[in-house]
Amino acid sequence: MRYDVFRSCAKWNRSPASGAVFAILTLVVGLSAGSGPGPAKATSTDPALLVPWTRIGDIALGKSKARVQREYGSPGHGFHVIQRYGNALQGFYRLHGSKVVVTFYGDHVGEFAFGTPYYRTTAGFGVGSPIPLGPCHRTRRSRCDHLWRGFVYNAWSREKPCGCWTKVGLGRRSLPATSDNFLKPWFIIYVERGRVTAFDFDLKYVD
């Protein structure tokens, strides 16, 4: 996962023309929802389902690159490449008036991130939904942690809070959001004024 990348990209859906400049991917700043090639071919058939916290539409963590690109598009044919690093390929699809970032780790989906309200759980949870901060809970890491469905608020950057909910690992409760767990799955929900603005789900924090 690239936190600085998606923290900037999370505003695409609300303000496509705005762009926080970040060091590695300055090209993204100039990409607005109305520029460049049209939407990926799967826009009209893409399921609106969000499956916590592993899938949106037909894009799922661990799904084969070939299957995703066959349905949503390959580089130059719906998939807009942002960068390549190691065996990873990162880019985005234009879907539902926004951009869905997908990173392929080798031959499989390793990360996806999105800020469109199109995808929702069967209970209706998605971008725009509220997440209450709730009361403080004493934990091993803090005298006052805010918890929600296994996520911890501002779990991994006390000096520069992300304004997000983070869950590390696949258990009911989050593992510590530290470098010791960078190879575990990470799930991040960005919020603003108590409502969800974007999601970023990753099989591992670094690859």
C-alpha positions in Angstrom: 0.0 0.0 0.0 1.1 3.6 -0.6 -0.5 5.8 2.0 0.7 9.1 0.6 -0.6 8.1 -2.8 -4.1 7.3 -1.8 -4.4 10.0 0.8 -4.2 12.4 -2.1 -6.3 10.2 -4.5 -9.0 9.8 -1.9 -10.3 13.3 -2.9 -10.8 12.3 -6.6 -14.5 11.6 -6.3 -15.3 14.8 -4.5 -12.9 17.1 -6.3 -11.3 15.4 -9.3 -9.4 18.6 -10.4 -7.9 19.2 -7.0 -4.6 17.5 -6.3 -2.3 17.3 -3.3 1.2 16.9 -4.8 3.0 13.9 -3.7 6.6 12.9 -4.4 6.3 9.8 -6.4 3.1 10.1 -8.4 2.8 13.7 -9.6 1.2 12.5 -12.8 -2.0 11.7 -10.9 -2.6 15.3 -10.0 -3.4 16.2 -13.6 -5.9 13.4 -14.1 -9.5 14.6 -13.7 -12.7 12.5 -14.1 -13.4 14.3 -17.4 -10.0 13.9 -19.1 -8.4 11.2 -21.0 -10.0 8.0 -22.4 -13.5 7.0 -21.4 -14.5 4.6 -18.6 -13.5 1.0 -18.4 -15.7 -1.3 -20.4 -17.2 -2.9 -17.2 -18.9 0.2 -15.9 -22.4 -0.9 -16.9 -22.0 -4.4 -15.6 -19.8 -3.9 -12.5 -21.7 -5.2 -9.4 -22.3 -2.5 -6.8 -21.3 -4.8 -4.0 -18.7 -4.1 -1.3 -17.6 -7.2 0.6 -15.8 -6.2 3.8 -12.9 -6.0 3.4 -11.8 -7.9 0.4 -13.9 -7.1 -2.7 -15.7 -4.4 -4.7 -17.6 -5.4 -7.8 -15.5 -8.1 -9.4 -12.2 -6.8 -8.1 -11.0 -8.8 -5.1 -7.8 -9.1 -3.1 -5.9 -12.1 -4.5 -7.9 -12.4 -7.7 -5.9 -13.1 -10.8 -4.6 -10.2 -12.8 -5.7 -11.9 -16.0 -9.4 -12.2 -14.9 -9.6 -8.6 -13.7 -8.0 -7.2 -16.8 -10.2 -9.4 -19.0 -13.3 -7.9 -17.4 -12.2 -4.3 -16.6 -9.4 -3.7 -19.2 -5.7 -4.0 -19.6 -3.0 -1.2 -19.9 -4.0 1.0 -22.8 -7.5 -0.4 -22.8 -9.2 0.9 -19.7 -6.4 0.4 -17.2 -4.3 3.6 -16.7 -0.8 2.8 -15.5 0.6 5.0 -12.8 3.8 3.2 -12.0 5.7 0.0 -12.0 8.0 -1.1 -9.2 9.5 -4.5 -8.7 6.9 -7.0 -9.8 4.0 -4.6 -9.0 1.9 -2.7 -11.5 -0.2 0.2 -10.2 -2.9 2.0 -12.0 -6.6 2.9 -12.0 -9.9 2.3 -13.8 -12.4 5.1 -14.4 -15.5 3.7 -12.9 -18.8 5.3 -11.8 -17.6 8.9 -12.0 -14.4 8.2 -10.1 -11.1 6.3 -10.2 -10.6 2.9 -8.6 -6.9 2.4 -7.9 -5.7 -1.2 -8.4 -2.2 -2.6 -7.7 -1.2 -6.0 -9.1 1.4 -7.8 -7.2 2.8 -10.1 -9.8 -0.2 -12.0 -11.2 -2.8 -11.1 -8.6 -4.6 -8.1 -7.1 -2.6 -6.9 -4.1 -4.4 -3.7 -3.4 -7.4 -1.6 -4.4 -8.6 1.8 -3.3 -11.6 3.8 -4.1 -13.7 6.9 -3.2 -16.9 6.3 -5.2 -20.2 5.7 -3.3 -21.2 3.2 -5.9 -19.9 0.2 -4.0 -21.9 -0.7 -0.8 -22.3 -3.6 1.5 -25.6 -5.5 1.7 -26.5 -3.3 4.7 -25.8 -0.1 2.7 -22.4 0.8 4.2 -20.0 2.7 1.9 -18.6 6.1 1.0 -20.7 8.7 2.8 -21.7 6.4 5.7 -21.1 7.6 9.2 -18.6 5.9 11.6 -19.1 7.1 15.2 -16.0 7.9 17.1 -17.4 6.4 20.2 -15.9 6.3 23.7 -12.3 5.8 24.7 -11.1 2.3 25.3 -7.9 1.4 27.3 -5.7 -0.8 25.2 -2.1 -2.0 25.4 -1.0 0.8 23.2 -3.0 3.6 24.6 -5.2 4.8 27.4 -7.6 6.1 24.9 -8.2 4.2 21.7 -11.3 4.6 19.6 -12.5 1.2 18.2 -15.0 0.2 15.5 -15.6 -3.3 14.2 -11.9 -4.3 14.7 -10.6 -1.0 13.4 -8.6 1.5 15.4 -8.8 5.3 14.8 -5.5 7.0 14.0 -3.7 3.8 14.8 -0.5 4.2 13.0 0.7 7.8 13.0 0.4 9.7 16.3 2.7 12.5 15.0 0.8 13.0 11.8 -2.7 11.5 12.3 -4.3 10.1 9.1 -7.9 10.8 10.1 -8.6 7.2 9.3 -9.6 3.9 10.7 -7.1 1.1 10.4 -7.3 -2.7 10.8 -4.2 -4.9 10.5 -4.5 -8.6 9.9 -7.5 -10.9 9.4 -8.5 -11.4 13.1 -11.5 -9.8 14.8 -9.2 -7.2 16.4 -6.5 -5.3 14.7 -2.9 -6.2 15.2 -0.6 -3.3 16.1 -0.1 -0.9 13.2 3.7 -1.1 13.3 6.5 -2.1 10.9 6.5 -5.6 12.5 3.2 -6.2 10.7 3.9 -4.6 7.4 3.6 -8.0 5.6 0.1 -8.6 7.0 -3.1 -7.4 5.3 -3.9 -3.7 6.0 -7.4 -2.2 5.7 -7.9 1.6 5.9 -11.1 3.6 5.9 -10.6 7.4 5.5 -13.2 9.7 7.1 -13.9 13.3 7.2 -16.3 14.8 9.8 -17.3 11.4 10.9 -18.2 10.1 7.4 -16.4 7.7 5.1 -14.6 9.4 2.2 -12.5 6.5 0.8 -11.2 2.9 1.3 -7.8 1.3 0.8 -7.4 -2.4 1.2 -4.0 -4.2 0.8 -2.7 -7.7 1.2 0.4 -6.2 2.7 1.6 -2.8 3.6 4.8 -3.2 1.7 5.7 -5.6 -1.1 
